[in-house]
């Protein structure tokens, strides 16, 4: 799939505001890919596809998860706000011809992350959180940090996301908690190596 096809798919499946968000995520993902030596085409493609199921009704998302249990895993048992990433990855793989496991992984985990995240996973997660229209408190510091140290940026972003969910009294996705723990270990190991 080329980028124009992906852009057309995003345009077809999303309202104006979400489509503009998608273009903003693409721009940030390409910038981060350039900074860290990742493939800019993969970053752009993952960004364009990441929210393609976001506006799909929950009942249709559930149908899709049940239709492809091997691809969905236990997603059905997780909080519904995280379903759209997995659903977008399922659509990309089963209907739109995307076979690259790196792209599919980044799309699937862009909301919660996952333990053992690849560089592309981290790029899409951060690009989604720090793209141009985001204006939450601390976003400017996060934008600076993501260009200095991607793992420290992931740690800060995950801590902020988990704190936001907990503060709102919503259920925390177990994958978010596992990702935060994994990133904390990665950051600690990295710090340990630097100090030696």
C-alpha positions as CSV (number, residue, x, y, z in Angstrom):
1,X,0.0,0.0,0.0
2,X,1.4,3.4,-0.9
3,X,0.9,6.6,1.1
4,X,-1.8,8.1,-1.2
5,X,-3.9,4.9,-0.8
6,X,-3.5,5.0,3.0
7,X,-4.4,8.7,3.0
8,X,-7.6,8.0,0.9
9,X,-8.5,5.2,3.4
10,X,-8.1,7.5,6.3
11,X,-10.1,10.2,4.6
12,X,-12.9,7.7,3.8
13,X,-13.2,6.4,7.4
14,X,-12.7,9.6,9.4
15,X,-14.4,12.9,10.0
16,X,-12.6,16.1,9.3
17,X,-11.2,16.6,12.8
18,X,-9.9,13.0,13.1
19,X,-8.5,13.1,9.6
20,X,-6.5,16.3,10.4
21,X,-5.3,14.6,13.5
22,X,-4.1,11.7,11.4
23,X,-2.2,14.0,9.1
24,X,-0.6,15.7,12.1
25,X,0.5,12.3,13.5
26,X,2.0,11.4,10.1
27,X,4.0,14.6,10.1
28,X,5.3,14.0,13.7
29,X,6.0,10.3,13.0
30,X,8.1,11.2,9.9
31,X,10.1,13.7,11.9
32,X,10.8,11.2,14.7
33,X,11.7,8.6,12.2
34,X,14.3,11.0,10.7
35,X,15.6,11.7,14.2
36,X,16.1,8.0,15.1
37,X,17.0,6.5,11.7
38,X,13.7,4.6,11.3
39,X,12.0,4.1,7.9
40,X,10.0,7.3,7.2
41,X,7.7,5.4,4.8
42,X,6.7,2.9,7.4
43,X,6.3,5.6,10.0
44,X,4.0,7.6,7.6
45,X,2.0,4.5,6.6
46,X,1.5,3.4,10.3
47,X,0.4,7.0,11.2
48,X,-2.1,7.2,8.3
49,X,-3.7,3.9,9.3
50,X,-3.6,4.1,13.1
51,X,-7.0,5.6,13.7
52,X,-8.9,4.2,10.7
53,X,-11.2,2.2,13.0
54,X,-11.6,5.0,15.6
55,X,-15.0,6.1,14.4
56,X,-16.3,2.6,13.8
57,X,-19.2,1.7,16.1
58,X,-18.2,-0.4,19.1
59,X,-20.5,-3.2,18.0
60,X,-18.8,-3.3,14.6
61,X,-15.4,-3.3,16.3
62,X,-16.5,-6.2,18.5
63,X,-17.7,-8.1,15.4
64,X,-14.3,-7.6,13.8
65,X,-12.4,-8.8,16.9
66,X,-14.6,-11.9,17.0
67,X,-14.2,-12.5,13.3
68,X,-10.4,-12.6,13.6
69,X,-9.7,-14.1,17.0
70,X,-6.1,-15.1,16.1
71,X,-5.3,-11.4,15.3
72,X,-7.4,-9.9,18.1
73,X,-6.1,-12.0,21.0
74,X,-7.8,-11.0,24.2
75,X,-8.7,-7.5,23.0
76,X,-12.4,-8.1,23.6
77,X,-11.7,-8.3,27.3
78,X,-9.8,-5.0,27.4
79,X,-11.4,-1.5,27.8
80,X,-13.2,-0.5,24.6
81,X,-11.2,2.7,24.0
82,X,-8.2,0.6,23.1
83,X,-10.0,-1.6,20.6
84,X,-9.7,0.7,17.6
85,X,-5.9,0.2,17.2
86,X,-6.2,-3.6,17.1
87,X,-9.2,-3.2,14.7
88,X,-7.3,-0.9,12.4
89,X,-4.4,-3.4,12.3
90,X,-6.9,-6.2,11.5
91,X,-8.4,-4.2,8.7
92,X,-5.0,-3.3,7.4
93,X,-3.9,-6.9,7.3
94,X,-7.1,-8.6,6.2
95,X,-8.6,-6.1,3.8
96,X,-6.0,-3.6,2.8
97,X,-3.0,-5.8,2.0
98,X,-0.6,-4.5,4.7
99,X,1.7,-7.4,5.6
100,X,4.6,-5.7,7.3
101,X,4.6,-6.9,10.9
102,X,6.3,-3.7,12.2
103,X,3.6,-1.5,10.7
104,X,0.8,-3.7,12.0
105,X,2.3,-3.8,15.5
106,X,2.7,0.0,15.7
107,X,-0.9,0.5,14.6
108,X,-2.2,-2.2,17.0
109,X,-0.4,-0.9,20.1
110,X,-0.5,2.9,19.5
111,X,-2.9,3.5,22.3
112,X,-1.4,1.5,25.1
113,X,2.0,0.4,24.0
114,X,3.2,-3.1,24.8
115,X,6.2,-4.7,26.5
116,X,9.2,-4.9,24.2
117,X,8.1,-2.1,21.9
118,X,10.0,-1.6,18.7
119,X,11.4,1.8,17.5
120,X,8.4,2.2,15.2
121,X,6.0,1.3,18.0
122,X,7.5,4.0,20.1
123,X,7.5,6.6,17.3
124,X,3.8,6.1,16.5
125,X,2.8,6.1,20.2
126,X,4.7,9.4,20.8
127,X,3.6,11.0,17.5
128,X,0.0,10.3,18.4
129,X,0.5,11.9,21.8
130,X,2.5,15.0,20.7
131,X,1.2,15.9,17.3
132,X,0.4,19.5,16.4
133,X,-3.1,19.8,17.8
134,X,-2.3,18.3,21.3
135,X,-2.3,21.0,23.9
136,X,-2.4,19.3,27.3
137,X,-0.2,20.5,30.1
138,X,3.3,19.2,29.7
139,X,3.1,18.5,25.9
140,X,5.8,21.0,25.1
141,X,8.3,19.3,27.4
142,X,7.3,15.9,26.0
143,X,7.9,17.3,22.4
144,X,11.4,18.4,23.4
145,X,12.2,15.1,25.3
146,X,11.1,12.8,22.4
147,X,13.8,14.3,20.2
148,X,16.4,13.9,22.9
149,X,15.8,10.4,24.3
150,X,12.9,8.3,23.0
151,X,12.9,5.9,26.0
152,X,12.7,8.8,28.5
153,X,10.0,10.3,26.4
154,X,8.1,7.0,26.4
155,X,8.4,6.8,30.2
156,X,7.1,10.3,30.7
157,X,4.3,9.8,28.2
158,X,3.2,6.5,29.7
159,X,3.3,7.9,33.2
160,X,1.2,10.8,32.1
161,X,-1.3,8.5,30.3
162,X,-1.7,6.1,33.1
163,X,-2.1,8.9,35.6
164,X,-4.8,10.5,33.4
165,X,-6.8,7.3,33.2
166,X,-6.5,6.6,36.9
167,X,-7.4,10.2,37.9
168,X,-10.5,9.9,35.7
169,X,-11.6,6.8,37.5
170,X,-11.6,4.7,34.3
171,X,-10.3,1.1,34.1
172,X,-6.6,0.9,33.3
173,X,-5.8,-1.4,30.4
174,X,-3.5,-4.2,31.7
175,X,-1.3,-3.6,28.6
176,X,-0.7,0.0,29.6
177,X,0.4,-1.1,33.1
178,X,2.7,-3.8,31.6
179,X,4.2,-1.3,29.1
180,X,4.9,1.2,31.8
181,X,6.7,-1.4,33.9
182,X,8.7,-2.6,30.8
183,X,9.7,1.0,29.9
184,X,10.8,1.7,33.5
185,X,13.1,-1.3,33.4
186,X,14.5,-0.3,30.0
187,X,15.1,3.3,31.2
188,X,16.8,2.0,34.4
189,X,19.0,-0.4,32.5
190,X,20.0,2.4,30.1
191,X,20.8,4.8,33.0
192,X,22.8,2.0,34.7
193,X,24.9,1.6,31.5
194,X,25.5,5.3,31.2
195,X,26.7,5.6,34.8
196,X,29.3,2.7,34.6
